[in-house]
Amino acid sequence: MLQDKVYWRLVLSLAIPIALQNLLSSSLAIIDNLMIGRLGDIAVGAIGVSAQVAQLINISLFGITSGGTIFAAQYWGKKDYEGIRRTYGLVMICCSVISVIAAILISTFPTVVLGFYTNSQAIIAEGAKYLRIAAFSYIGIAVNLGFCTILRSTEKVKLPVISNLISVLVNVVFNSLLIFGLLGFPKMGIRGAAIATVIASLVNPLFIFFVSFAKRYVLRSSFKQMFAFPKGFVGKFFTVSLPVFFNEAMWALGVAGVNMVYGRMGESNIAALTITKTVENLAFVLMIGLCNACAVMIGKNIGKEDSDTAYTYAKRFPLLVPSLCLIIGGSIILFRSPILSLFSLSAEARNAAMILLLVFGMEMPLRNIPYISIV
């Protein structure tokens, strides 16, 4: 494995841009936390609990888009562009339906949803202000996820990085203007952060679509190409996707259960969990890059009917991922104190976050073995 230059060139050319894209996506949460952190533990907790709601939806969407990756990567290996376009159409239908339903329900009943995660009335009240607006960002995020799934599977990985960078910059600018009321804008606090999140979530897919249209990428497809499904295609797609979807749904319920426990342990613990989840998401971006690279590389070779190479890659990634996790987890343990110094936390919240990051750093190698195995 160490001497296979072709393997490493493929891994790095796919994993690094995908990791950068997810790093930029995760930085949106960090930016919100850093800026909202000046408003105190209640505001940080409200943003954190709201992010847990979004995480539940994102994990569920992962199951659907995983099916899209499987099909699109294999069609890419075969150079079957009609198959890629059909996969693109079905992925977009699923992502759009899930996100629109979620946005409507959560924006209409934010206090009910937040009540599952915490019994702190102060956090529920503040979080509802955020979630009533920010819930509509799920639509842009889901559409963007669908676009990126197809682009990654066809090895077009640079465009999502550029679009996410632009989205982050837009988020920073509008956060500054709307949270703190700079340059004559109204000082809106947590509502301002929500509006900035929605704007940034829409900029991302719009930029990807217009660039893809100009460059004639596969995203530039007609409705007939996207939605003319041959007999048996939809059933085959869901036969592959639904097991992953239910797997991710069970994982999402487990994560939600843990978050609900912390949500009943007071504002300081909720704030500590919020910051810990932010650091976790940052640490996880390289794993997302590697696991997506794994899916594309194996899927492409299956499509080319090169099963020997596919099996070789399938043996290497489950060794590579836990090894890197040992390094990343150890680094988090060593540097968790300076990491937490970046955030405005009470002493109680900081002490809790120190313990949570210690545990996370220790269990990170084990956590990612199931992830790479599923991929």
N, C-alpha and C positions, 0 to 999 in steps of 0.2 A: 504493500500500500504506500509506504513512504517513498518508494522509488518510482512510482507510476506518475509521470509528469502530466500525462493526458488527463488522468483522474483529478489531480489537484487543480489543473487549469480549468476544468469544467466546474469543480466544486466552488472555486473562488470566483469565477465569472458569474455564477448564479447566486451563491450564498451571500456574498458581500453586498451587492446592490439590494437584494431582498431584505437583508439585515438592516441596511441603512434606511430603507423605506419604513420598516417597522420601528426603527429607532426614532425616526422623525414623527411617526404616528404616536408613539409613546410619549414623545416630548411634549405633545399637546397637553397631556395630563399633568406633566411636571410643571409646565408653564402656568397652567391654571392653579396648581397647588402652591407654587411659589408666590404668585400674585395675590391669590385669595388668602394665603397664609398670613398676610398682614392684617386680615380682618379677625383673626383669632381661631381657636380650636373648633368652635361651633361651625364656622364657615368651611374650614378644612374638612370637618366630618361630613357636612352636607354634600360637598363636592365628592367626597369619597364614597358615600352611600349611593349617590346618583351614578357614579362610575360603576358600581357593582351591578346596578340594573342594566347598564349598557353592556357589561361583560357577559351577563347571562344571554343576551341577544347575540352578541358576537360569537360566543362559543357554539350556539346553535347554528348560526350561519356557516361556521367552519365545516360542519358536517355536510352541508349541501355543496359548498364550494370545493370540498375535498373530492367529491364525486366528479365535479367539473374538471379538476386537475387530472384525475385518473384518465378520463376520456380524452380531454384535449391533448394531453402529453402523448398518449398513444396515437391519436390521429395525426399529431405533429410528426411523430416518427414515421408514419406511413405517407406523410404529405397529403392527407385527406382533408382538404380545406372545407369541403361541405360538412364533414363531420364536426370540425372545429366550430363552424358557424352554428350548427344545430345545438351543440353543447353550450355555446355562448348564449343563445336564445333561452334555453331552458334554465340556465343558471340565473339569468337576469329576471325571469318570471318569478323564480323562487325567492331570490333576494328582495325583489320589490314587494311581493305580497307580504312576506314576513315583516319587513321593516315598516311598511305603511300601517299594518294592523297594530304593531307594537307602538308606533308613534302616536296613533290615535288613542289607544287605550291608556297609555302611560301619561300622556299630556292631559287627558280627561280626569284620570283618577290618581294623581301623583301621591297624595297623602296615604291612600290605601296601599299603593305599591311600596312606598317607603316604610310604612308600618310593619311590613314583613321583615324588614332589615334592622329596625331599631325601635325602641320604645321611648327614645328621647324626643319629647315634644318640640324642643328647641331646634334640634337637627331636622326633624320632619318638616317643621314650618319653613325653615331656611331652604331645605332641599327641594320643597315643593315649588318655591319661587324659581329655582334653577330648572327643575325637571319639566315644568309646564312649557318652557321654551326649548330647552336642549333636546327634548324627546324627538323633535323634528330633524335633528342632525342624524338620527339613525337611518333615514332614507338616503341621504348623501353618502354616508359611510357604507351602507349595504351596496349601493350602486357602484361605488368605488371598489369595493371588495370583489364584486363580480367582474369588473373591468380588469383588475390586477390579476385575478385568477387566470384569465385567458391570456393576458400578456406574459405572465410568468411561464405558463405552459408552452408558449411559443417562443420562449427565450428572448422576449423583449422586456428586459428588466430595468433599463435605465430610465424610461419615461416615468414609471411610478415614483422613483426617487426624486426626480425634478418636481413632479406635481406635489409630492408631500412636503418638500422644502418650501415651495410657494405657499402651501396651506399653513405651514407653521408660521411663516412670516406674517401672513394675513391675520392669524390668530393673535400673535404678539401685538400687532398694531391695534387691532380692535379691542383686545383686552385692556391695553393701556388707555385707550380713549374712553371706553365705556365703563370699566370698573372704577377708575379714579377720576373720570370727568376731565381729561386733559383737552387742551385746544378748544375749549368752549363746548365740548360734548357733555351731555348730562351724566352726573355721577350716579351710576346704577348698581354698583356693588356686584353681588352674585348674579343678578339678572343680566348685567353687562357681560359677564363671562359666558353666560348661556347664549346670548345673541352672537358673540364672537365665535363660539363653537359651531353654531349653525352656519354662519357665513363661511367659515373655514372648511366645513364638511361639504359644502356645495362647490366651492372653488376647485377642490381636488378632482372630482369626476368630470367637471366641465372642461378643465384644462386637458385631462387625459383624452377625452372624447374628441375635442377639436384638433389636437395634435395628431391623434390616430387617424382622423378623417383626412387631414392634410397629407399625411405620409402613407395613406392607403394601407394601414394595418388592418388586421382581421376584424377589428371593432367597427370598421366601416363596412357594414353588411346591410343588405336590404331586409325588410320584414319577412319576405318570402324565404330568403336564405336562412334566417334565424328561426322561423317558426313553422316551417314545413317539415314536421316530424314524420319520418317513415314509420310504418307499422312495427311495433315492438321496441322502438327506441326509448320512449318515455319509461316503459316498464323496466327495461334493462338498466337505464340510468338510476332509477330509484332502488332497484335491487342492489346496486352497488353502494349508493349514497345513504340509504336509510339506516343500515347497520352503523355506519360512522356517525350519522346524525343522532341516533339513539345513544350511542356510546358517549358522544359529546354532551347530550342532554343530561345523562346520568352524572357525568363529571360536573356539569354546570350546577346541578342540584346539590351536589356535595360541596362545591365552593360556596353556593348560596347559604347552605346550612351553617358552615363555619362563619361566614359573614354575619348571619343572623345572631349567632352566639355573641360575637364581639359587639354587635350593635346594641346589646343589652348590658354591656359592662361599663357604660359611662362615656362621656364625650372624649376623655383623654385616650381611652383605648381605641375608640373609633378613629381618632386623629392618627394614632400610632399605626393602625392597620392601613389607613389611607396612604401614608408615606411608605410603609413597607410594600404595599401592592405596587406603588409607583416604581420603586427600586426593582422589585421582582420583574415587572414588565420590561424594564430596561435590560436586565440581565437575560431575559428570555429572548430578546430580539435576535441574537446570534443563533439560538436554537431554531427559531422560526426560519431563518435564512438557510440553515443546513438541512432542515427537514423538508423545506420546499425544494431545495436543490436535489435532495434524494428522490422526491416524488417525480420531478421532471426527468432526471437522468435515468431512473429505472423505467418509468413509463415510456419514454422515448425509445429505449432499447427494446422494450416489449413490442412496441409498435413496429419497429424495424425487424422483429422476429430474431433479435440477437439475444437469446435467453442466457447465454454464457456470461456476457458482460453484465446483464441485468442482475444475475445471481451474485456475481463478484462484487458489484456495488452494494447489493443488499446485505452482504456479509461485513462490509467495511464500515458503513454508517453506524451500526449499533456499537461498534468499538470506539469510533471517533467522538460521538456525541457525549457519552458519559465521561470520557477522558477530559474533554474541554470543560465539562461542568465542574469537575474537581478543581480546576484552575480558577474558574469564575466564582464558584462558591467560596473557595478559600480567600479570594481577593475581597469579596463582600464582607466576610468575617473580620479580616484584618483592617479594612478601611471603613467600617460602618460608622465609627464615631465622626470622622470628617465628612462623610456623606450626610449624616443627619444635621451637621452644623449648617448646612445650606438652607434648612427649613426653620421657620419660626414656630417652635413647639414649646409647650410648657414642660417643666422638668419631669412631671409624671408621664406625659406622653412620650418624651424622649427616652426615658428608661424602658418603657414598654416596647418601643420600636427597636431598641438595642437588642432585646431578647428575641423579638420576632425575626430580626435579620440574622441573628446567630443560628436560629433553627432553620431558616430558609437556606442559608449557606451550606449547612450540613446535609440537608435532604435534597438539594438541587440535583446531584448526580442520579439519584434514584428516581426522582420525579420525571426525568426526561427519557428514561428507558421505555416506558409505555408509549410516549409520544412518537419516538422514532420507530418503534415496533409497529404501531398502527399505520404510519406512513408507508 
